[in-house]
């Protein structure tokens, strides 16, 4: 899932990035019902090509099925590209990375205001607390009057 944000309204929506079973099963009807006519045209052309290739090898159904599979894999990327072209921007760094990895260009500057809050009792949180405690111990082990350093006890 990729989170995209509308910069005018700050509305955030999640979009699927994986295989689309709906497009695999219902082909052109999914983008038509979603008013995505450019994608519907691509799906239509691929299904026709699949039928032609299948007829050359003796089975139209197998050709159409193989090209329907291809449409199922490509549909999510086509849809997200269309949404980004209309002005949506990534809502978090993970979405920006997915868009970059898939060659989808985002116009304009993208800033991420909401950062994930660290989970309590996480390993990183424990390491930070241990580091703070060891730093505090080091400070207490320094003797200012003699300017000598006493090392902290060894770490586990």
N, C-alpha and C positions, 0 to 999 in steps of 0.2 A: 504494500500500500504506500502511496505517495500522498503527502499532504500539500495541497496548493492553496494559496491565499489570494483573494481578490483585494488588490491594493486600495480600491476606492471604499469598499465596505468593511474591510478586514475580516470577511467571512472566510473560514477555513473549511475545506472539504477534503475528504480522502477519496482517492481513486485507485482502483485495482491495477496492478502492473503485470499480473500473470496471465495465464491462459484463460480465454473467454469461452466457456462452454455454451453460452447463449448464442454467440456468433457461430460456433461450430454447428450447433443444432438448427438454428433458424436463419443463418446466413445473412442476406441483405436486409431482412426485416428489422433486425436490432438497430442498425444505424439509421434506418428510415424512421422508426418510431422515435428515435432520439434527435431527429432533425439534423443528422450529420450526413449531408448529401455527398460531400466529397469522399468520405469513407465508404458510403454505400456504393458509389461508383467504382471505387477500388475493389471492393468485395465482389461486385457484379462482374467486373472484368476478370478477376482471378477465378471465379466459378466457371465462367464461360471458357477460359483457357483450360481449366481442369477438365471440362467436358470434352474439349477438342483433343487434348493430349490423351485422355482416357479412351476416346474413340479410335485413336490411332493404334492403341495397344489392345483393343478389343473389348474394353469395359468402361463405359461412360461413368458408371456409378463409382468405380474405384478412383478414377481421375478426379471426379467432383469431391469425393471424400477426402482425398489427399490434399487438394487445394482448400477445402473447408478447414482442415487441420491447420494449414498455413495461415489462413485468415484468423483463426482462433488465437494463434500465437502473436500475430501482428496487430490485431485490433486495439489492444490496450495502449500500445506505443503510439499508434496513429491517433487515438482519442486524446491522450495526454498532450501530444504535440499540438493538436488543434486547440485544445483548451489554453495551453501556454501562448500560442500565437494570438489568442483573443485577449491576452493581458494578464492572465493569472501568473503568479510568481511562487516559487517554493516557500513553504512555511517554516522549514527547518533545514539544518545542514544535511541531513540524510536525504531529503528530497532533492536538494541542490546536487548532491553527489550522484543520485540516480539519473537525474536529467543530464548531467555532464557525461556520465558513463554511456548513455544511450544516444548521445549526439544531438540532444534537444537544446537549442540556444535560447537563453532567457535574456530578453532585452532590458536594459536599465540596471540600476544598482539594487542589490538585494541585501536587506539587513534582517537579522533574526533577533527579535526582541524577547521572545519567550525561550528561555533555556530550561532544559530538564533539571528539575531539582534533584540533588543527590539523595539516594535512598538512605534512610537511617539504618545504621548497623551494617553498612556495606563495607567491603574489604578496604576500599580506598579511604573511607571515612575512618576506619580503625587505624590504618597506616598513618593518616594525618594526625590523629590523636597521639599515637605512639611517638611520632616525630616531635610533636610539641612537648610531650613529656620528657623525651630524651634531651631536647634542647634546654628545657628548664633545669634538668639535672646537671647538664654541662655547666650552665651558668652558676649553679650553686657550688659546683666543684672547683671553680676558679678562685684562687686566693688572691685578692686584690693587693693585699699588703706585701706579698713577696713576689708578685707577678709570675707565678708558676702555675702550670696547668696540670690538673689531676684528671686523667682520662675517665670517662664514664665506664660503668661495668659493661662487660661484653654482651652483645645482643643475642637473643635466642635464635 
